[in-house]
Amino acid sequence: MLVSHLEMGMLSEGLTQVLIPVAALVGIVFALLQWYVVSKVKVSGDSSSGLSDKLIEDEEDGVDNREASIKCAEIQNAISIGATSFLFTQYKYLSVFMCVFAAIIFLFLGSVKGFSTKSEACTYNKGSLCKPALANAAFSTIAFLLGALTSVLSGFLGMKIATYANARTTLEARKGVGKAFVTAFRSGAVMGFLLAANGLLVLYISILLFKLYYGDDWEGLYESITGYGLGGSSMALFGRVGGGIYTKAADVGADLVGKVELNIPEDDPRNPAVIADNVGDNVGDIAGMGSDLFGSYAESSCAALFVASISSFGISHDYTAMSFPLIISSVGIVVCLITTLFATDLFKIKDVSEIEPSLKRQLVVSTILMTVGIAMVSFFALPSEFTIFNFGTEKVVKNWHLFFCVAIGLWAGLVIGYTTEYYTSNAYSPVQDVADSCRTGAATNVIFGLALGYKSVIIPIFSIAVAIFVSFSLAAMYGIAVAALGMLSTIATGLAIDAYGPISDNAGGIAEMAGMSHKIRERTDALDAAGNTTAAIGKGFAIGSAALVSLALFGAFVSRAGINTVDVLTPKVFIGLIVGAMLPYWFSAMTMKSVGSAALKMVEEVRRQFKTIPGLMEGRAKPDYANCVKISTDASLREMIPPGALVMLTPLITGTLFGVETLAGVLAGSLVSGVQVAISASNTGGAWDNAKKYIEAGVSEHAKSLGPKGSDPHKAAVIGDTIGDPLKDTSGPSLNILIKLMAVESLVFAPFFAAHGGLLFKYL
C-alpha cells in the first residue's frame, strides 16, 4: 500500500517548491559573499588604497616592494586576457555545434511519429494519454540548449573567479601561508557554490516551466528534461579536451626546454611559454573541470528524475517524492556552506604542514554532515513505502532503502578520494617510491609510475562495485542514480577544493614572474603541492560519479528503448561490448597525440626564441609570449574536434545502423574499460607530478639525497611529470565525460532508435 504525504512530518508540495529555490539562492549569496571578501585584497601599486604599504610592512625580508605589486597586477591581467580570449574563441566554435546538434535532436525525435501533433498513449502509465512526440522533440531541444548554456556559464564563471584570485593569493602570501590559503580557498568556494546553485536553480525552473505545457504528463516532462544533461556534458567534453590540450601543450613545452634543457626555474619570466602555461591552468583545470562536474550533476539528476517519473512517484503525481534528487542537492548546498566555514573561519592555518589536513577535513566533515542531511530528507520527503520501475516489473522499496543508496554513494566517494590521495600525495610511500626510482633515470621512473597507476585502480573499483550492488539490490536503477547523486551531493565543497589547486599554482607562477622573494615562492609551492593532491582527489570523485551516473543512464536507456535483458551471449550485444571497450583507448590515443603534436610545436618555438632573441637568457630582453599563446589556442581548437566527433557520433551511428541492443553493448563496454583507464591515467600523472615536487621541496633527508633542482634525479622526475601531464589533465579527466555523454545521448535518442534503429540488421 502507498502511504500518502498526509502523514505527520512529511514535506508538503508547497514547502518543497520553496525549499529548493531558497537553497539555490542561499548558495549564490554565499558565493557572492566569499567573492566580496576576496575582492578586499587590492592588486595594484596604487598608494591611495593604503594596502600595498601594509603588505610591504608585513613582508619579513623586505625584498618585495610596490613594483612587485604592480608586476603582479600586470601578469594577472595578461593571464586573464589570454584565458578570456581563448574561451570566447572556443565558445564561437561551440555555438555552431550547439545549433547543429539541437537541430539533429529535433529532427530525430520529431520523426519518431512522423512529426505528428496528436496525443498518444503513454508508454508506462497505461490507460493515460501523453503529449505528442513532436512536443518531446521540441522540449528536449530546449532542455539541451539550457544545459549547454549553463555548462558554458559554469566554466566561464569559474575561470573569471580563478584569474581574479590568483594574484590576490600571491600578495596575501606576503602576510603568511594562512592568509594565502584562505584567499585561494574562498575563491574556489565561489566557483563551487555558484556552479552547484546555478545547476540546481536552472533545472528547477526548467521543470516548472515545462510543467506549464505538460501538466499531468510527467512521463513526457521528465523524458524531455534528459536533454539538460546532454547539453551540459557535450559542452563539458569540448571544454575538457580543448582546455586540456591547451594547458598541457604549454606546460610540456615550458618544462622540457626551461627546466630540463636550460635549467631555469618553473614559471621563470624568461620562458616564452610561461604565460600560456598559466592561462592553461584556468581554461583546462578550472573551466573544463567546472563544466565536467556540472555535467555529472545534471545527468545524475536527470537519470533519477526519469526513472522516478515512470515509478509510483510519477504515476501518482507525488511532487515532493519526485523532487527527492533536487532536495538532496539543496541540502548538499547548505551542508557545504557549513563545511566551508571550518576552513575559512573556524580553523586557522598557521603552518605549511596544516594545509593538506585542512583540505582533507573538508571532505570528512561534509560527508558526515551530509549523511545526517540525507537521513532527514529520506524520512521527511519520501512515503514509507513505494514502488520503483525495474525493467518491466515494479519493485517495492522503503524510504530507508533510499537513505542507504544515497549514503553508500556518498561514502564510496570518500573512499575513492582517500585512495587517490594515498597514491598521489608525496606524504605516503607510493609517490616516495616513484621519486626514489628517479635515481636510476627517467625509464625506471616511468615504469614505477605506470605500475602505481594500475595498482591505484583496485580499491576505487571495489568501492564502485559495492555501491552498485547495494544500491541496485535496494532500489533497482533508481538506487544507482541516487547513489551517483550522493557522491555529487557535496559538489560545492569538492569543487572548492579542486579549484583551489590551479589558483595556488597560478599564484606561485605570478610570484616567480614578479621576482618576489624565495620565502613567498616556498609558501605558494606548499599551497600548490597540496592543491595537486586535492586536484587528483577531485578527479577521483569525477570518475567515480561518472561510473555510477553512466550506469544509471544506461538503465534508463534500456528501460526507454524497451529492452528487457541485455544478453552478452547474443552476437549483436557482444560486438557492441568489445567495440565499446576499445573506444576509451581510441579516444585517449587522439587526445595524447594532440597534446604531443602541440607540445612539439611549442618546444620548437621556445627553443627558437632562446636562440634568436639576443639577451633573453640573461633577462635583458622580453620573450614573445603571444606567439606561444597562439600555438596553444590554435592547436586546442583544431584538435578538440576529432575526439568530440568520435564521442558524439558513436551512439548516433550505432543506434541507427545496428539498433538498441548493439548500442547497449557499446555503452556497457565503454563504461567498464573507460573507468579503469581514467583512474590509472589520472593517478599516474598525479604521482609523477608530486614525485617531482617531493624532490624539489627537499623536506626529508631522502628527498634531499635526490635533489636539488637540476640534479639528474630531478631531471628524470621532470620527464616523468611531463609524460604524466596529458594523462592526468587531458586524457584521464576527459574519459569520464566519454562514458557519461554516450549514455545520456543514447537515452535522449532512445525513442528514435527504438522506432527506426537497426537499419543494417533489418535488411541483412
MARLUM-75281 format. One record per residue (C-alpha): residue in three letters; x, y, z. Coordinates in steps of 0.1 Angstrom, whole numbers, plus 5000, padded with zeros to 4 digits. Example, Ala and Ser with C-alpha at 12.3 -4.5 7.8 and 13.67 -1.06 7.14 Angstrom:
<recs>
ALA512349555078
SER513749895071
</recs>
This chain:
<recs>
MET500050005000
LEU501350354991
VAL501350585021
SER500250945013
HIS502151255022
LEU499451355047
GLU501351165073
MET502851385101
GLY506151535094
MET506051495056
LEU507251785035
SER504351945017
GLU504452024980
GLY504352404988
LEU507352375012
THR509352174986
GLN508752444960
VAL510152694984
LEU513052484998
ILE514752414965
PRO515052764951
VAL515852914985
ALA518752664990
ALA520052764955
LEU519753134963
VAL521553084996
GLY524352924977
ILE524553214952
VAL524553474981
PHE527253285000
ALA529453264968
LEU529053644963
LEU529953704999
GLN533153504995
TRP533953694964
TYR533454024982
VAL535853915010
VAL538553814983
SER537954144965
LYS539154344995
VAL542754234987
LYS543854504963
VAL546054414933
SER547854734923
GLY550654974933
ASP548055244939
SER549155404972
SER545655554977
SER544455214987
GLY546955215015
LEU547054845013
SER550354804994
ASP552254975022
LYS550654755048
LEU551654445027
ILE555254565024
GLU555454625062
ASP554254275068
GLU556854115044
GLU559553965065
ASP562754015045
GLY561854335027
VAL562754204993
ASP559354284978
ASN558154634971
ARG555454834953
GLU556954744920
ALA556354374926
SER552754454934
ILE552354644901
LYS554054354883
CYS551554114899
ALA548654324885
GLU550254324850
ILE550853944850
GLN547353874863
ASN545954094836
ALA547853914809
ILE546653574822
SER543053694824
ILE543053844789
GLY544653524775
ALA542153294792
THR539053504783
SER540053544746
PHE540653164744
LEU537253074759
PHE535453324737
THR537053184706
GLN536252824718
TYR532652934725
LYS532253064689
TYR533052714676
LEU530752554702
SER527852784694
VAL527852644659
PHE527952284672
MET525152364697
CYS522852494669
VAL523652194646
PHE523151934673
ALA519952104686
ALA518552064650
ILE519651694650
ILE517851634683
PHE514651794670
LEU514651614636
PHE515451274650
LEU512951284679
GLY510351464658
SER510451184632
VAL509650914657
LYS505950954649
GLY506251144617
PHE506151494633
SER502551414645
THR500851674668
LYS498351414681
SER498451294717
GLU499350934721
ALA499150654747
CYS501750674775
THR504550414774
TYR504450344812
ASN501350494826
LYS498950254809
GLY495450394800
SER496550764801
LEU497250994772
CYS500651164768
LYS501751474748
PRO502851414711
ALA506351304701
LEU506851644684
ALA506551814719
ASN509151584733
ALA511451674704
ALA510952044709
PHE511352044747
SER514351804746
THR515952054722
ILE515252344746
ALA516552144776
PHE519752064756
LEU520352434749
LEU519652524785
GLY522152264798
ALA524752374772
LEU524452734782
THR524552654820
SER527652444814
VAL529452714795
LEU528452974821
SER529752744849
GLY533152714832
PHE533453084823
LEU532553204858
GLY535052964873
MET537753094850
LYS536953454858
ILE537053394895
ALA540353204893
THR542053474873
TYR540653734897
ALA542053544927
ASN545553424916
ALA547453754921
ARG545553824953
THR546753484967
THR550353584958
LEU550053914976
GLU548453755006
ALA551353505008
ARG553453805019
LYS551553815051
GLY551853435057
VAL550753105043
GLY547453115063
LYS546253425046
ALA547153295012
PHE545452965018
VAL542153135029
THR542153364998
ALA542753074974
PHE540152854992
ARG537453134994
SER537953184956
GLY537552814950
ALA534352824971
VAL532953104949
MET533152874919
GLY531852564938
PHE528752734952
LEU527952924920
LEU528152604900
ALA526052394924
ALA523452664929
ASN523152764892
GLY522852394881
LEU520052334907
LEU518252664900
VAL518152634862
LEU517052264864
TYR514252354889
ILE513052654869
SER513152444836
ILE510952174853
LEU508452444864
LEU508252604830
PHE508052274811
LYS505152174835
LEU503052464822
TYR502752274789
TYR503051904801
GLY500551934830
ASP499951584843
ASP502151414817
TRP505151374840
GLU506551084818
GLY506951314789
LEU508151604810
TYR511051424827
GLU511951244794
SER512451574777
ILE514451714807
THR517151454800
GLY518251694772
TYR519551914800
GLY522151654810
LEU523151604773
GLY523751974768
GLY525852004800
SER528051714791
SER528551794754
MET529952134763
ALA532051974791
LEU533651734766
PHE534852014743
GLY535852224773
ARG537851944790
VAL539551824757
GLY540252174743
GLY541352314777
GLY543452004784
ILE545252024751
TYR545952404756
THR547352374791
LYS549452064785
ALA550952184752
ALA552152494771
ASP553252304802
VAL555252034784
GLY556952304761
ALA557852524791
ASP559152234812
LEU561252054786
VAL563152354774
GLY563152564805
LYS563752304833
VAL565452014815
GLU567552184788
LEU568252534802
ASN567952464840
ILE565852774847
PRO563152764874
GLU559552684867
ASP557452994858
ASP560653194850
PRO559653514832
ARG562353444806
ASN560453134794
PRO558353234764
ALA555752964772
VAL555153074808
ILE552053294802
ALA550453024780
ASP551152774808
ASN549452984834
VAL546553064811
GLY546152684805
ASP545652624843
ASN542552834841
VAL541052714808
GLY541752344814
ASP541852284852
ILE539252534861
ALA536852604832
GLY537052244819
MET536652094853
GLY533652324861
SER531752214830
ASP532651854837
LEU531251834872
PHE528252034862
GLY527651774835
SER527851494861
TYR525451674884
ALA522951744856
GLU523051384843
SER522651214876
SER519651444884
CYS518151374850
ALA518650994853
ALA517050984888
LEU514151214877
PHE513451004846
VAL513350664865
ALA511150824892
SER508750964867
ILE507850604854
SER507650474890
SER504950524916
PHE506150884924
GLY505450994888
ILE502250794882
SER500650914915
HIS501951264909
ASP503751284943
TYR505751614937
THR507851604969
ALA508951244964
MET509551314927
SER511851604937
PHE513951384961
PRO517051424938
LEU516751804939
ILE516151814976
ILE519351614982
SER521251874961
SER519552154981
VAL520652005014
GLY524151954999
ILE524552324993
VAL523652405030
VAL525952135043
CYS528852255021
LEU528252615034
ILE528752495070
THR531752285059
THR533452585042
LEU533352785075
PHE535652515090
ALA538452605065
THR537952985064
ASP536853085099
LEU536952815125
PHE540452665120
LYS543252905110
ILE546252775091
LYS549452875108
ASP551952645092
VAL552652475058
SER552052135073
GLU548452215082
ILE547352285046
GLU546651935034
PRO544951815066
SER542652115064
LEU541552035029
LYS541051665038
ARG539051775068
GLN536651945044
LEU535951605027
VAL535251425060
VAL533151705076
SER531051745045
THR530551365042
ILE529451325079
LEU527151625079
MET525651515045
THR524851165059
VAL522751335086
GLY521151555059
ILE520351255037
ALA518651075066
MET516351375073
VAL515451415036
SER514751035032
PHE512351035061
PHE510651365055
ALA510451375017
LEU509551015009
PRO506550795016
SER507450505039
GLU506850255011
PHE506550304973
THR507350114940
ILE510250174916
PHE510250074879
ASN512649784874
PHE512949674837
GLY509249604832
THR508449504867
GLU507749714899
LYS510049684929
VAL508649764963
VAL511050004981
LYS511050165016
ASN512350515024
TRP515250385044
HIS516450185014
LEU516950514995
PHE518850655025
PHE521350375022
CYS521550414984
VAL522450784987
ALA524750735017
ILE526750455001
GLY527350674971
LEU528550954993
TRP530850735014
ALA532150544983
GLY533250894970
LEU535150955003
VAL536950614999
ILE537850694963
GLY539051044974
TYR541250905002
THR542650624980
THR543550874953
GLU545251094980
TYR547250794992
TYR548550714957
THR549251074946
SER550351264978
ASN554151284984
ALA553451225021
TYR553050855015
SER555250575003
PRO553850514968
VAL554950864955
GLN558250844975
ASP559050514958
VAL558450674924
ALA560750964935
ASP563350724946
SER563250544913
CYS564550864896
ARG568050784910
THR568550554880
GLY566950774854
ALA563750854836
ALA563050504824
THR562750354859
ASN560650654870
VAL558250584841
ILE557950214850
PHE557250284887
GLY554750554878
LEU552750324854
ALA552750044880
LEU551450284907
GLY548650404883
TYR547450044876
LYS547549954912
SER545650264923
VAL542550134903
ILE541849844927
ILE540250004957
PRO538150264938
ILE536749984915
PHE535849774946
SER534150084961
ILE532150144930
ALA531249774927
VAL529949764963
ALA528050094958
ILE526449944927
PHE525549614943
VAL523949764974
SER522050044956
PHE520749824928
SER519649554953
LEU517749804974
ALA516150024947
ALA517049904912
MET518350164887
TYR516850454907
GLY519150344936
ILE522150374914
ALA521050714901
VAL520650854937
ALA523950694947
ALA525650894920
LEU523751204933
GLY525051114968
MET528651114956
LEU527951454940
SER525851604968
THR528951774983
ILE529951914949
ALA530352264962
THR533052154987
GLY534651924961
LEU534852204936
ALA536252454961
ILE539052204970
ASP539652134933
ALA539652494921
TYR541952584950
GLY544852394933
PRO545052584899
ILE544652914918
SER547652834940
ASP549652714910
ASN548953044893
ALA549853234925
GLY553253064925
GLY553853144888
ILE552953514894
ALA555353524925
GLU558153384903
MET557453614873
ALA557153924896
GLY560553854911
MET559253804947
SER561453664974
HIS562353294978
LYS560253275010
ILE557053374992
ARG557753124964
GLU558152854991
ARG554752935006
THR553052924972
ASP554852604964
ALA553452444996
LEU549952564986
ASP550452424951
ALA551652084963
ALA548552034985
GLY546552154955
ASN547951884933
THR546851614956
THR543351774960
ALA543051804923
ALA543751434920
ILE541051374947
GLY538651584926
LYS539351384895
GLY538751064915
PHE535351194926
ALA534551294890
ILE535550954876
GLY533750754904
SER530550964900
ALA530750924862
ALA530750544866
LEU527550554887
VAL525950824865
SER526750634834
LEU525250314848
ALA522050494859
LEU521750644824
PHE522350304809
GLY519550164829
ALA517250454819
PHE518250404783
VAL517450024784
SER514050104800
ARG513250364775
ALA514350154745
GLY512149874757
ILE514949614762
ASN514149364790
THR517549204792
VAL520949274777
ASP522348924768
VAL526148934762
LEU525948594745
THR524048734715
PRO526348844687
LYS524649184684
VAL525449274720
PHE528849124722
ILE530249304691
GLY528949624708
LEU530649534741
ILE534049474725
VAL533949784704
GLY532749994733
ALA535649864754
MET538049984727
LEU536650344725
PRO538450484756
TYR541750374740
TRP540950534706
PHE539850854724
SER543050854746
ALA545250804715
MET543651104699
THR544051334729
MET547551224738
LYS548651264701
SER547051614701
VAL549051724732
GLY552251564717
SER551851744684
ALA551052084700
ALA553952034725
LEU556351964697
LYS555452304681
MET555752474715
VAL559252324722
GLU560452434688
GLU559052784693
VAL560652824728
ARG563952694715
ARG563752934686
GLN563153234708
PHE566053144732
LYS568353114701
THR567253424681
ILE566353684708
PRO569553844720
GLY569753884758
LEU566753674765
MET568653414787
GLU570353704805
GLY567053874813
ARG567754184792
ALA565154114766
LYS561454014768
PRO560153694752
ASP557353684727
TYR554653534749
ALA551853604724
ASN553253354699
CYS553253074724
VAL549653154734
LYS548653144697
ILE550252804693
SER548352664722
THR545052824711
ASP545252714675
ALA546252354685
SER543452314711
LEU540652444689
ARG541752234659
GLU542451914679
MET539351914701
ILE537151834671
PRO538151474662
PRO537851334698
GLY534551524703
ALA533151384670
LEU534151034680
VAL532051054712
MET529051244698
LEU528751034666
THR529250684680
PRO525850644697
LEU524050804667
ILE525750574641
THR525550264663
GLY521850314673
THR520750404637
LEU522650124619
PHE522949844644
GLY520049904668
VAL519449944706
GLU520949604716
THR524349674700
LEU524250024714
ALA523649884749
GLY526749664744
VAL528849974733
LEU527750164764
ALA528549874788
GLY531949814772
SER532950184772
LEU531850214809
VAL533849914821
SER537049994803
GLY536750374805
VAL536650394843
GLN539850184847
VAL541850384821
ALA540650714835
ILE541650634872
SER545050494862
ALA545850784839
SER544851054864
ASN546750884893
THR549950804873
GLY550151174862
GLY549451304897
ALA552051074913
TRP554751184888
ASP553951544894
ASN554251514932
ALA557351294930
LYS558951594912
LYS557751834938
TYR558951594966
ILE562451624952
GLU562252004947
ALA560952074982
GLY563751864998
VAL561951845032
SER563151505043
GLU566651355042
HIS565551115015
ALA564351404993
LYS567551604999
SER569551304987
LEU567751314954
GLY567951694949
PRO568551974945
LYS566752124914
GLY568752054883
SER570251724896
ASP570051414874
PRO567251254896
HIS565351584894
LYS565651594856
ALA564351234855
ALA561451344877
VAL560651634854
ILE560551394824
GLY558051174843
ASP555951474852
THR555951584816
ILE554751244804
GLY552151244831
ASP550751594822
PRO548551484793
LEU547551164812
LYS546251354843
ASP544951674827
THR543751574792
SER543051204786
GLY542151094821
PRO539551364830
SER538051364795
LEU537350984797
ASN534751024824
ILE532851264801
LEU533051004773
ILE531350734793
LYS528650974806
LEU528051154774
MET527550844752
ALA525050714778
VAL522951034781
GLU522951084743
SER521650734739
LEU518950804764
VAL517851124747
PHE517750954713
ALA516250624726
PRO512750684712
PHE514250724677
PHE516550424680
ALA513650204693
ALA511350314664
HIS513750334635
GLY517150194646
GLY519049884634
LEU518749954597
LEU521649714588
PHE520149414607
LYS516649484591
TYR518049434556
LEU520649164563
</recs>
